[in-house]
Amino acid sequence: MSAKSIVELKGLADNGDVGAIYELGERYFNGVGVGVDFEKARGYFEVAAERGSNGSNYYLGKIYYNGCGVGINYGKAKEYFEKSAGADNVFSKFYLGKLYYWGDGVEKNYDKANEYKTSILAKPLYTNKEAGLEEFYSIPDFEGKTKDYVGELQNKVLAEYKDLFGKEY
């Protein structure tokens, strides 16, 4: 997220800046600098998604999957996750795999669940490649675990840089 204030972001959003619209949605969804407000978040994400924001489709999927300010609607969640997964969003692929693995709003389909898992594991973002389908789709916070893993990788790279060049990057 940027260091811009909510007021600055709203000004940019009023002028059609899709990145600002998306960030406002993200801030209201996560309660960063404002209180959590899923209705406002959903409104911003819907506008940004209409204007081509892939990340907004992912968040809209999460809103409907988890029932954040709306009733749980796996059909809508699937629709948004599919749009985002079509642009190679691994988090949306994870949720789609969960839908098929558990049969939430769709017929259980272990082959499809495994296809999504295979697609995710093709990316260097997740290390537990030996996990079975149930273990894989039972991860409570895939996004958080992935961000932690990426952070660990970044720290290792920075430490190696310091070792090689004797200074911090």
PyMOL commands that set and color helices and strands:
alter all, ss='L'
color gray80, all
select helices_A, chain A and resi 6-14+18-30+38-50+54-66+74-85+90-102+110-121+133-136+142-165
alter helices_A, ss='H'
color red, helices_A
deselect
rebuild
show_as cartoon
